[in-house]
Amino acid sequence: MNIIFNNLKLFVSIVFWAFLIIVWHIYSGFMPSYQLPSPMMVATAMLNIVLDLDLIQQIGLSLFHIIASIFIAFCVGTFFSVLPLYNAHFEFFIDHRLTPFLNSFSGVGWLFIAILWFGINSFTVIFAVTMVLIPFAIINLRTGILEMDTEILELGKSLTRATKKLLFSLKAPMLFPYAFATLRTSFGVSWKVVLTAELFGGAGGMGYILNKSRQEFETEMIFAVIAFIITFVIIAEILFFSPIQRHLDKRYIRD
């Protein structure tokens, strides 16, 4: 039964993408190529990206921006999330002042501030993306901390008073699902933010390719970059995030 269900899901997915490409191909025949290039033109542009070492380096630079931003945001978010555990005076400030401020601050605002402070470079991109991701990390991890099972924590304290042992053997495993949700959310959001950051504040990356293509009316290259992002996110979801999520579901979800 599961095999039939999985095959049905695969069939529906293939039909959806095939239908989308067919409609795109038909509609592109009625539009100028600089407005809507055909699927073949976009596929050719994607092939050119793969064969061009400079363009591959630009994609690698975007990946570096994303990975660095996620890592820094996760570390900063973790720090502010656990701080109230060791000093309760910070709880109100973090939950009711810092997090709402960061969550409401515009990503474009951080970008232009970074441009004024640091100029046009990779640090500006990483700073802008990081500031957008930090509230996601704080909110997810703070939620995990507040929802930890107090009875299990009390049991752990009755067995040992070693702070490090309680942290790494008890508290950290309880936060794994929330930490993973933070990384998963940050990965998706970062792709949306990094292109804008590189478009205005970066000297390289996929946003730089988009800006250059826009100036030269290479619409097929713009579509190719977008297609690369969609493909990469889907592959990461299938090969990395979904298997880990299934493992966490088996480990943490109670019947």
LOKESE-165795 format. One record per residue (C-alpha): x, y, z; residue number from 1; chain. Coordinates in steps of 0.5 Angstrom, whole numbers. Each point is the difference from the previous one (the first is absolute). Example, Ala and Ser with C-alpha at 12.3 -4.5 7.8 and 13.67 -1.06 7.14 Angstrom:
<sites>
SITE  east north    up   k c
SITE    25    -9    16   1 A
SITE     2     7    -2   2 A
</sites>
This chain:
<sites>
SITE  east north    up   k c
SITE     0     0     0   1 A
SITE     6     5     2   2 A
SITE     3    -2    -7   3 A
SITE    -6     2    -4   4 A
SITE    -1     6     4   5 A
SITE     7     2    -1   6 A
SITE     0    -1    -7   7 A
SITE    -7     4    -1   8 A
SITE     4     6     4   9 A
SITE     6    -1    -5  10 A
SITE    -5     0    -6  11 A
SITE    -4     6     2  12 A
SITE     6     4     1  13 A
SITE     3    -2    -7  14 A
SITE    -7     2    -3  15 A
SITE     0     7     3  16 A
SITE     7     2    -2  17 A
SITE    -1    -3    -7  18 A
SITE    -7     4     0  19 A
SITE     4     6     2  20 A
SITE     5     0    -5  21 A
SITE    -5    -2    -6  22 A
SITE    -4     6     2  23 A
SITE     7     4     1  24 A
SITE     2    -2    -7  25 A
SITE    -7     2    -4  26 A
SITE     0     7     4  27 A
SITE     7     1    -2  28 A
SITE    -2     0    -7  29 A
SITE    -4     6     0  30 A
SITE     5     4     4  31 A
SITE     6     3    -1  32 A
SITE     6    -3     2  33 A
SITE     3     5     4  34 A
SITE    -7     0     4  35 A
SITE    -1    -8     1  36 A
SITE     5    -4    -3  37 A
SITE    -1    -7    -2  38 A
SITE     1    -6     4  39 A
SITE     6    -2    -5  40 A
SITE     3     7     1  41 A
SITE     0    -1     7  42 A
SITE     3    -7     0  43 A
SITE     5     2    -5  44 A
SITE     2     6     5  45 A
SITE     0    -5     6  46 A
SITE     5    -4    -4  47 A
SITE     4     6    -2  48 A
SITE     1     2     8  49 A
SITE     2    -8     1  50 A
SITE     6     1    -5  51 A
SITE     2     7     2  52 A
SITE     5     0     6  53 A
SITE    -1     7     2  54 A
SITE    -8    -1     0  55 A
SITE     1    -6     5  56 A
SITE     5     4     4  57 A
SITE    -6     5     1  58 A
SITE    -5    -5     2  59 A
SITE     5    -3     5  60 A
SITE     1     7     3  61 A
SITE    -8     0     1  62 A
SITE     1    -6     3  63 A
SITE     5     2     5  64 A
SITE    -4     6     1  65 A
SITE    -6    -4     2  66 A
SITE     4    -5     4  67 A
SITE     4     5     4  68 A
SITE    -6     4     2  69 A
SITE    -4    -6     2  70 A
SITE     6    -2     5  71 A
SITE     1     7     3  72 A
SITE    -8     1     1  73 A
SITE    -1    -7     3  74 A
SITE     6     1     5  75 A
SITE    -2     7     2  76 A
SITE    -8    -2     0  77 A
SITE     3    -6     5  78 A
SITE     3     5     4  79 A
SITE    -6     4     1  80 A
SITE    -4    -6     1  81 A
SITE     4    -3     6  82 A
SITE     2     7     3  83 A
SITE    -7     0     4  84 A
SITE     2    -7     3  85 A
SITE     6     3     3  86 A
SITE    -3     7     2  87 A
SITE    -7     1     0  88 A
SITE     0     7     0  89 A
SITE     1     0    -8  90 A
SITE    -6    -4    -1  91 A
SITE    -5     6    -1  92 A
SITE     5     4    -4  93 A
SITE     2    -6    -5  94 A
SITE    -8    -2     0  95 A
SITE    -3     6     0  96 A
SITE     5     5    -3  97 A
SITE     6    -3    -4  98 A
SITE    -4    -5    -4  99 A
SITE    -6     4    -2 100 A
SITE     5     6    -2 101 A
SITE     4    -5    -4 102 A
SITE    -6    -3    -3 103 A
SITE    -3     6    -2 104 A
SITE     6     4    -3 105 A
SITE     0    -1    -8 106 A
SITE     5    -4    -3 107 A
SITE     1     6    -5 108 A
SITE     1     4     5 109 A
SITE     6    -4     3 110 A
SITE     3     0    -7 111 A
SITE     0     7    -1 112 A
SITE     3     1     7 113 A
SITE     5    -5    -1 114 A
SITE     2     3    -7 115 A
SITE     1     7     4 116 A
SITE     4    -3     5 117 A
SITE     4    -5    -4 118 A
SITE     0     1    -7 119 A
SITE    -1    -4    -6 120 A
SITE     3    -7     2 121 A
SITE    -2    -7     2 122 A
SITE     0     2     8 123 A
SITE    -6     5    -2 124 A
SITE    -4    -6    -3 125 A
SITE     2    -5     6 126 A
SITE    -2     6     5 127 A
SITE    -7     1    -3 128 A
SITE    -2    -7    -1 129 A
SITE     3    -2     7 130 A
SITE    -5     6     3 131 A
SITE    -6    -3    -3 132 A
SITE     1    -7     2 133 A
SITE     2     1     7 134 A
SITE    -7     1     3 135 A
SITE    -2    -6    -4 136 A
SITE     5    -4     4 137 A
SITE    -2     4     7 138 A
SITE    -7    -2    -1 139 A
SITE     1    -7    -2 140 A
SITE     5    -1     6 141 A
SITE    -4     4     5 142 A
SITE    -6    -4    -1 143 A
SITE     4    -7     0 144 A
SITE     3     2     7 145 A
SITE    -7     3     3 146 A
SITE    -3    -7    -2 147 A
SITE     5    -5     3 148 A
SITE    -3    -5     4 149 A
SITE     1     3     7 150 A
SITE    -1    -7     3 151 A
SITE     6    -3    -4 152 A
SITE     4     6     2 153 A
SITE    -2    -1     7 154 A
SITE     2    -8     0 155 A
SITE     7     2    -4 156 A
SITE     1     5     6 157 A
SITE    -1    -5     5 158 A
SITE     5    -5    -3 159 A
SITE     6     5    -1 160 A
SITE     1     7     1 161 A
SITE     6     1    -5 162 A
SITE    -3     5    -4 163 A
SITE     4    -2    -7 164 A
SITE    -3    -7     1 165 A
SITE    -7     3     0 166 A
SITE     1     5    -5 167 A
SITE     3    -5    -5 168 A
SITE    -3    -7     2 169 A
SITE    -7     3     1 170 A
SITE    -2     7    -2 171 A
SITE     4     0    -6 172 A
SITE    -4    -6    -3 173 A
SITE    -6     3     2 174 A
SITE     1     6    -4 175 A
SITE     3    -4    -6 176 A
SITE    -7     0    -4 177 A
SITE    -1     8     1 178 A
SITE     8     1    -2 179 A
SITE    -2    -4    -6 180 A
SITE    -6     4    -2 181 A
SITE     4     6     1 182 A
SITE     5    -2    -5 183 A
SITE    -5    -3    -5 184 A
SITE    -4     7     1 185 A
SITE     7     4    -1 186 A
SITE     2    -4    -6 187 A
SITE    -7     2    -4 188 A
SITE     0     7     3 189 A
SITE     7     2    -2 190 A
SITE    -1    -2    -7 191 A
SITE    -5     5    -1 192 A
SITE     4     5     4 193 A
SITE     7    -1    -3 194 A
SITE    -2     2    -7 195 A
SITE    -2     7     2 196 A
SITE     6     1     4 197 A
SITE     5    -2    -5 198 A
SITE    -4     4    -5 199 A
SITE     1     6     3 200 A
SITE     5    -1     5 201 A
SITE     5    -5    -3 202 A
SITE     5     0    -4 203 A
SITE    -1    -7    -3 204 A
SITE    -5    -6     1 205 A
SITE    -6    -2    -3 206 A
SITE    -3     7     1 207 A
SITE     6     3    -4 208 A
SITE    -2    -5    -6 209 A
SITE    -7     2     1 210 A
SITE     2     8     0 211 A
SITE     5    -1    -6 212 A
SITE    -6    -4    -4 213 A
SITE    -5     5     1 214 A
SITE     4     5    -2 215 A
SITE     2    -4    -7 216 A
SITE    -7    -2    -1 217 A
SITE     2    -7     1 218 A
SITE    -7    -3     3 219 A
SITE     2    -7    -2 220 A
SITE     6     1     5 221 A
SITE    -5     3     5 222 A
SITE    -5    -6     0 223 A
SITE     6    -5     0 224 A
SITE     3     3     6 225 A
SITE    -7    -1     3 226 A
SITE    -1    -7    -2 227 A
SITE     7    -2     3 228 A
SITE    -2     3     7 229 A
SITE    -7    -4    -1 230 A
SITE     4    -6    -2 231 A
SITE     5     0     6 232 A
SITE    -5     1     5 233 A
SITE    -4    -6    -2 234 A
SITE     6    -4     0 235 A
SITE     2     2     7 236 A
SITE    -7    -1     2 237 A
SITE     0    -7    -3 238 A
SITE     7    -2     2 239 A
SITE     1     3     6 240 A
SITE    -6     3     4 241 A
SITE    -5    -5    -1 242 A
SITE     4    -6     2 243 A
SITE     2     4     6 244 A
SITE    -7     2     2 245 A
SITE    -3    -7    -1 246 A
SITE     6    -2     5 247 A
SITE    -2     5     5 248 A
SITE    -8    -2    -1 249 A
SITE     2    -7     2 250 A
SITE     4     2     6 251 A
SITE    -4     6     3 252 A
SITE    -7    -1    -2 253 A
SITE    -4    -4     5 254 A
SITE    -6    -4    -2 255 A
</sites>
